[in-house]
Amino acid sequence: MENNSTISNLRPDLQAIAELIRPGEKVLDLGCGDGELLQYLVANYQVTGRGIELSEDGVLSCVKRGLSVRQGNLDEGLGDYPDLSFDTVILSQTLPYLDDIELIFNEMLRVGRRAIVSFANWGYWRCRLSFLLTGRVPVPPGLPQPWFDSPRARPLTVRDVGEFCQQHGIRITRQIYLQGAKRIPVRRDKNLRATVAIFELKR
């Protein structure tokens, strides 16, 4: 497989995710897009990588990269995969577009020993200020999509996802917060300061 990807070419949240991966893991990337992260992990961490992507363009791009990716709708679950068939299941910047978050979290932690999730944080202070001053739904940082575009993205915050995990018996075992490309400390004000959050999840 030809590898033109370096860590610096990846989106900041994908860089953070890549650093959590151990060499030789079995990895499933959900909503893998054009396969950039998966290709990087296969080439540099020698993972056994699989992907699921909804868009035909994304699947074709992955196939051109030589990746094992199939087209599928994540809201239908991961019934094709047996329990604990992967070490890590990744869901990067796809969570806001899913209808049944409980289903996908349960499925990720069924087929994988851990899950890694990244999402844009609507709780970021600039989003709050924008809503206050303009009276319009803000465009979240790192997710430049107006509210009327399809597919619809639901607003999520660090606090929302954290409380959801607590209520459903899911442990957040690692947390990484970004403000743009810069990492910020895990502090009480993270929901105000972070543009993107990355959670490692386990049962």
C-alpha positions, -999 to 999 in steps of 0.1 A, spaced: 0 0 0 14 34 -10 16 57 20 16 94 15 2 102 50 22 116 79 10 124 114 12 162 106 -11 158 76 -39 144 98 -67 165 113 -57 174 149 -83 151 165 -71 123 142 -35 129 154 -47 126 190 -65 93 182 -35 79 163 -14 84 194 -37 63 214 -34 33 191 -9 5 199 11 -13 171 -5 -44 158 -40 -38 170 -72 -48 152 -90 -15 145 -125 -7 132 -130 28 119 -166 38 118 -175 67 95 -140 65 82 -145 91 54 -117 90 28 -97 66 49 -68 89 58 -66 79 94 -70 42 86 -43 43 60 -19 61 84 -26 34 111 -21 5 87 12 20 73 27 32 106 13 10 133 8 -22 113 -28 -25 125 -53 -48 109 -77 -21 98 -113 -23 87 -137 6 80 -174 14 75 -185 44 56 -219 56 44 -209 77 14 -201 61 -19 -174 86 -26 -157 78 8 -158 41 1 -143 46 -33 -115 68 -19 -107 41 7 -106 14 -19 -82 34 -40 -60 36 -9 -61 -2 -7 -82 -3 25 -107 -29 35 -139 -7 38 -175 -15 32 -205 8 28 -230 8 56 -253 27 78 -241 29 114 -276 34 128 -283 -2 118 -257 -15 142 -227 -37 138 -244 -71 136 -219 -84 110 -192 -84 137 -189 -109 166 -182 -98 202 -147 -85 209 -135 -89 173 -115 -57 175 -91 -41 200 -102 -5 192 -133 9 175 -130 45 164 -158 70 157 -143 104 147 -166 134 142 -195 112 132 -214 111 165 -236 142 159 -250 126 127 -263 94 144 -299 89 154 -293 63 182 -262 71 202 -270 45 228 -271 18 201 -238 28 185 -220 31 219 -232 -3 230 -223 -18 196 -188 -2 197 -181 -16 231 -195 -50 222 -173 -56 191 -143 -37 206 -123 -39 238 -124 -1 238 -139 28 218 -124 61 209 -148 89 200 -141 125 189 -167 152 185 -170 189 181 -180 208 213 -210 231 210 -203 242 246 -172 261 234 -174 297 246 -174 313 211 -204 291 202 -222 303 233 -214 339 226 -224 336 190 -258 323 200 -262 350 226 -253 379 203 -268 368 170 -298 346 181 -287 320 155 -276 284 159 -238 286 159 -216 266 135 -194 245 159 -157 247 155 -142 220 133 -176 211 119 -184 239 93 -220 230 85 -250 253 86 -280 240 104 -301 234 73 -276 211 55 -281 174 52 -272 152 70 -284 171 101 -259 173 129 -273 174 165 -255 197 189 -234 180 215 -212 193 244 -185 178 265 -209 178 294 -237 161 274 -216 132 263 -199 128 297 -233 126 315 -247 102 289 -218 79 295 -222 81 332 -259 73 329 -253 43 307 -225 26 327 -197 36 302 -164 46 317 -144 75 302 -109 62 308 -90 89 289 -98 125 279 -81 148 254 -93 183 247 -83 205 218 -87 242 211 -80 242 174 -48 222 171 -36 230 206 -42 206 235 -56 221 267 -55 208 302 -83 186 316 -99 211 340 -133 221 352 -135 248 324 -129 223 296 -165 225 283 -159 263 278 -124 261 263 -124 230 241 -134 230 204 -131 192 201 -131 164 227 -116 129 223 -128 102 248 -115 67 253 -145 45 264 -147 12 282 -172 -9 301 
